[in-house]
């Protein structure tokens, strides 16, 4: 049985994920595509952390969160393995947007990333509802 503390932390992180998607949508309308890419990535990152909160796992490194999520939830088939492709895509575009001064991301690319982030969160939320 899960502790109330783990469930509360998981719900908070899921709320953060949804909030980041909401802000990404608002920013998309302003034309700041790099920030949309960033917020879309951090939305799925928070969703992964919401799932891992139930296991009592956290990491200071993004790679640690991603690896643990893949190992325990994607490779095992608990969640759809195709979510791994969404992770890869969002990581790549977010890193380019955040760290490459000359990186160009198009409106179409970030719209796709935002759509993928919503899909990711929807699947994670469905899973988490079975755990709470």
Secondary structure, DSSP 8 states (H G I E B T S, - for coil): ---HHHHHHHHHHHHHHHHHHHHHHHHHHHT-HHHHHHHHHHHHHHHHHHHHHTTT---SSHHHHHHHHIIIIITTSSS-TTHHHHHHHHHHHHHHHHH-TT----HHHHHHHHHHHHHHHHHHHHHHHTT-
